[in-house]
């Protein structure tokens, strides 16, 4: 995927440089890149904001399904050896012999 993207970017850059050298940037004919798509484009446009509609018969099903997925993917509680920052860490008993070595 990356070579295709880089090939397109490098190709446009080379074509733009050739257009600069030959003096055909923005010319109606003879230019390697057609700049007409850029002249009428709106690059900064505010999005059309819509609000949800809860009138469908499947509204409850969607809310329930999304809620179940949110609960299922929530992170699990921390391990029992790490309780909080204010309390000391209690190591499992199998690690106690390693701490004294």
Steps between C-alpha positions, in 0.01 A plus 500: 500500500775744590688466168179582311440810711861612471495434125197727457653776713839482327331487159300816567810672641705413190218611269468828691876561474490427126206741467700766687805451278301508176283790618170320445367515858135592478498502121186376329699264281846354524500457878565154644256557787142616452457771762134575421381269779691708756377840387135443589552276803393602849781379721362646823131428539290476814332159536126454487406406858210262555353376824388142561139400453363243744174432315605170339374162620860380537610780734486288816679213326782728388541662843495159673752348257739793524471496879589130517801557272614794715487286813672204333791710373552704817835445668516248781583608857867520595673189634460425870865579573447864394226650716560874485777753500454574870535139623807285486531229239435149625697252297372146448661244731676328210701820447607535864798265465625698199496826696740365764755365253 
